[in-house]
Amino acid sequence: MRTFDRLFKKLLEQGVKIYIITRNPKEHELGMEIQSEDAISWCEMVGVQVFLIAGNHHRKLALLDRKVLWEGSLNILSQNKSREIMRRIESPELTMQMLSFLKLEKFL
């Protein structure tokens, strides 16, 4: 999570709303559960809204200000020396489509 510390803080200071949708930490193995809980706690402490999805959630998504969608294979909250990728899409329409698909648009 430390990779995103400065970036998230800067965006939040500019009034950008950041939403992270992730698996419930209880569904991880113990070591990853603790790391995930720590990252989620930090996000919530600085003002990032985190949605926990139960039931074999494997999507890796981040939505910024209802305008930017990050999606890919990178474990955003627990990556370390990863070769996974994320794709950044600047599109309010596609971001809202994703929120609708996840049935989260009413919460955001």
Secondary structure, DSSP 4 states (H G I P E B T S, - for coil): -TTTHHHHHHHHHTT--EEEEEE-GGGS-HHHHHHHHHHHHHHHHHT-EEEEE-SS---EEEEETTTEEEEES--TTT-SS----EEEEE-HHHHHHHHHHTT-TTT-
